[in-house]
Amino acid sequence: MAFNHGALDATLAAAAGDDAALLRELRSVFLESATRQLDLLKRARCDGNWHVAAMRLKGLAASFNAEDLLQAAEIALHAAPGEPLAIREVEAVIARFSRSQPRDPNRI
């Protein structure tokens, strides 16, 4: 899956406007929420819990216009609970997003 976070960045920038601190906070909250849903996917042992976590991940991705995460969540929705391929796909998208975050010049 090719990584394209341009739409996500545009969505966050539109919400934050010229407020750089708000932009950083929105990116952080998005990443934190995605990571939380990934954790729930990893711990899901039944179809219901797996489906709920995948749907939450899909909703998060749709809300922030994160196409790559949306595709990964869709893969998870159609996979069995604990499916390693689905989990790795979500992990990879989150890792790429995390690496693409701009550094805060005010932080050490």
Contact map, one row per residue, 1 for C-alpha under 8 A:
111000000000000000000000000000000000000000000000000000000000000000010000000000000000000000000000000000000000
111100000000000000000000000000000000000000000000000000000000000000010000000000000000000000000000000000000000
111110000000000000000000000000000000000000000000000000000000000000010000000000000000000000001001000000000000
011111100000000000000000000000000000000000000000000000000000000000110000000000000000000000000000000000000000
001111111000000000000000000000000000000000000000000000000000000001110000000000000000000000000000100000000000
000111111100000000000000000000000000000000000000000000000000000000000000000000000000000000000000000000000000
000111111110000000000000000000000000000000000000000000000000000011100000000000000000000000000000000000000000
000011111111000000000000000000000000000000000000000000000000000111100000000000000000000000000000000000000000
000011111111100000000000000000000000000000000000000000000000000000000000000000000000000000000000000000000000
000001111111110000000000000000000000000000000000000000000000000000000000000000000000000000000000000000000000
000000111111111000000000000000000000000000000000000000000000000110000000000000000000000000000000000000000000
000000011111111100000010011000000000000000000000000000000000000100000000000000000000000000000000000000000000
000000001111111111000010000000000000000000000000000000000000000000000000000000000000000000000000000000000000
000000000111111110000000000000000000000000000000000000000000000000000000000000000000000000000000000000000000
000000000011111110000010000000000000000000000000000000000000000000000000000000000000000000000000000000000000
000000000001111111110110010000000000000000000000000000000000000000000000000000000000000000000000000000000000
000000000000111111110010000000000000000000000000000000000000000000000000000000000000000000000000000000000000
000000000000100111110000000000000000000000000000000000000000000000000000000000000000000000000000000000000000
000000000000000111111110000000000000000000000000000000000000000000000000000000000000000000000000000000000000
000000000000000111111111000000000000000000000000000000000000000000000000000000000000000000000000000000000000
000000000000000000111111100000000000000000000000000000000000000000000000000000000000000000000000000000000000
000000000000000100111111110000000000000000000000000000000000000000000000000000000000000000000000000000000000
000000000001101110111111111000000000000000000000000000000000000000000000000000000000000000000000000000000000
000000000000000000011111111100000000000000000000000000000000000000000000000000000000000000000000000000010000
000000000000000000001111111110000000000000000000000000000000000000000000000000000000000000000000000000000000
000000000001000100000111111111000000000000000000000000000000000000000000000000000000000000000000000000000000
000000000001000000000011111111100000000000000000000000000000000000000000000000000000000000000000000010000000
000000000000000000000001111111110000000000000000000000000000000000000000000000000000000000000000000000000000
000000000000000000000000111111111000000000000000000000000000000000000000000000000000000000000000000000000000
000000000000000000000000011111111100000000000000000000000001000100000000000000000000000000000000000000000000
000000000000000000000000001111111110000000000000000000000000000000000000000000000000000000000100110000000000
000000000000000000000000000111111111000000000000000000000000000000000000000000000000000000000000000000000000
000000000000000000000000000011111111100000000000000000000001000000000000000000000000000000000000000000000000
000000000000000000000000000001111111110000000000000000001001000000000000000000000000000000000100000000000000
000000000000000000000000000000111111111000000000000000000000000000000000000000000000000000000100000000000000
000000000000000000000000000000011111111100000000000000000000000000000000000000000000000000000000000000000000
000000000000000000000000000000001111111110000000000011011000000000000000000000000000000000000000000000000000
000000000000000000000000000000000111111111000000000010001000000000000000000000000000001001100000000000000000
000000000000000000000000000000000011111111100000000000000000000000000000000000000000000000000000000000000000
000000000000000000000000000000000001111111110000110010000000000000000000000000000000000000000000000000000000
000000000000000000000000000000000000111111110000110011000000000000000000000000001100001000000000000000000000
000000000000000000000000000000000000011111110000000000000000000000000000000000000100001000000000000000000000
000000000000000000000000000000000000001111111000000000000000000000000000000000000100000000000000000000000000
000000000000000000000000000000000000000111111110110000000000000000000000000000001100000000000000000000000000
000000000000000000000000000000000000000000111110110000000000000000000000000000001100000000000000000000000000
000000000000000000000000000000000000000000011111110000000000000000000000000000001000000000000000000000000000
000000000000000000000000000000000000000000011111111000000000000000000000000000011000000000000000000000000000
000000000000000000000000000000000000000000000111111100000000000000000000000000000000000000000000000000000000
000000000000000000000000000000000000000110011111111110000000000000000000000000000000000000000000000000000000
000000000000000000000000000000000000000110011111111111000000000000000000000010011100000000000000000000000000
000000000000000000000000000000000000000000000011111111100000000000000000000010000000000000000000000000000000
000000000000000000000000000000000000000000000001111111110000000000000000000000000000000000000000000000000000
000000000000000000000000000000000000110110000000111111111000000000000000000000000000000000000000000000000000
000000000000000000000000000000000000100010000000011111111100000000000000110110000000000000000000000000000000
000000000000000000000000000000000000000000000000001111111110000000000000100010000000000000000000000000000000
000000000000000000000000000000000000100000000000000111111111000000000000000000000000000000000000000000000000
000000000000000000000000000000000100110000000000000011111111100000001100100000000000000000000000000000000000
000000000000000000000000000000000000000000000000000001111111110000001100110000000000000000000000000000000000
000000000000000000000000000000000000000000000000000000111111111000000000000000000000000000000000000000000000
000000000000000000000000000001001100000000000000000000011111111100000000000000000000000000000000000000000000
000000000000000000000000000000000000000000000000000000001111111111101100000000000000000000000000000000000000
000000000000000000000000000000000000000000000000000000000111111111100100000000000000000000000000000000000000
000000000000000000000000000000000000000000000000000000000011111111000000000000000000000000000000000000000000
000000010011000000000000000001000000000000000000000000000001111111000000000000000000000000000000000000000000
000000110010000000000000000000000000000000000000000000000000111111100000000000000000000000000000000000000000
000010110000000000000000000000000000000000000000000000000000111111111100000000000000000000000000000000000000
000110110000000000000000000000000000000000000000000000000000110011111110000000000000000000000000000000000000
111110000000000000000000000000000000000000000000000000000000000001111111000000000000000000001000000000000000
000000000000000000000000000000000000000000000000000000001100100001111111100000000000000001001100000000000000
000000000000000000000000000000000000000000000000000000001100110001111111110000000000000000000000000000000000
000000000000000000000000000000000000000000000000000000000000000000111111111000000000000000000000000000000000
000000000000000000000000000000000000000000000000000000000000000000011111111100000000010011001000000000000000
000000000000000000000000000000000000000000000000000001101100000000001111111110000000010001000000000000000000
000000000000000000000000000000000000000000000000000001000100000000000111111111000000000000000000000000000000
000000000000000000000000000000000000000000000000000000000000000000000011111111100000010000000000000000000000
000000000000000000000000000000000000000000000000000001000000000000000001111111110010011000000000000000000000
000000000000000000000000000000000000000000000000011001100000000000000000111111100000000000000000000000000000
000000000000000000000000000000000000000000000000000000000000000000000000011111110000000000000000000000000000
000000000000000000000000000000000000000000000000000000000000000000000000001111111010010000000000000000000000
000000000000000000000000000000000000000000000010010000000000000000000000000101111110000000000000000000000000
000000000000000000000000000000000000000010011110010000000000000000000000000000111110000000000000000000000000
000000000000000000000000000000000000000011111000010000000000000000000000000000011111011000000000000000000000
000000000000000000000000000000000000000000000000000000000000000000000000000100111111111000000000000000000000
000000000000000000000000000000000000000000000000000000000000000000000000000000000111111100000000000000000000
000000000000000000000000000000000000000000000000000000000000000000000000000000000011111110000000000000000000
000000000000000000000000000000000000000000000000000000000000000000000001101100100111111111000000000000000000
000000000000000000000000000000000000010011000000000000000000000000000000000100000111111111100000000000000000
000000000000000000000000000000000000000000000000000000000000000000000000000000000001111111110000000000000000
000000000000000000000000000000000000000000000000000000000000000000000001000000000000111111111000000000000000
000000000000000000000000000000000000010000000000000000000000000000001001100000000000011111111100000000000000
000000000000000000000000000000000000010000000000000000000000000000000000000000000000001111111110000000000000
000000000000000000000000000000000000000000000000000000000000000000000000000000000000000111111111000000000000
001000000000000000000000000000000000000000000000000000000000000000011001000000000000000011111111100000000000
000000000000000000000000000000100110000000000000000000000000000000001000000000000000000001111111110000000000
000000000000000000000000000000000000000000000000000000000000000000000000000000000000000000111111111000000000
001000000000000000000000000000000000000000000000000000000000000000000000000000000000000000011111111100000000
000010000000000000000000000000100000000000000000000000000000000000000000000000000000000000001111111110000000
000000000000000000000000000000100000000000000000000000000000000000000000000000000000000000000111111110000000
000000000000000000000000000000000000000000000000000000000000000000000000000000000000000000000011111110000000
000000000000000000000000000000000000000000000000000000000000000000000000000000000000000000000001111111000000
000000000000000000000000001000000000000000000000000000000000000000000000000000000000000000000000111111100000
000000000000000000000000000000000000000000000000000000000000000000000000000000000000000000000000000111110000
000000000000000000000000000000000000000000000000000000000000000000000000000000000000000000000000000011111000
000000000000000000000001000000000000000000000000000000000000000000000000000000000000000000000000000001111110
000000000000000000000000000000000000000000000000000000000000000000000000000000000000000000000000000000111111
000000000000000000000000000000000000000000000000000000000000000000000000000000000000000000000000000000011111
000000000000000000000000000000000000000000000000000000000000000000000000000000000000000000000000000000011111
000000000000000000000000000000000000000000000000000000000000000000000000000000000000000000000000000000001111
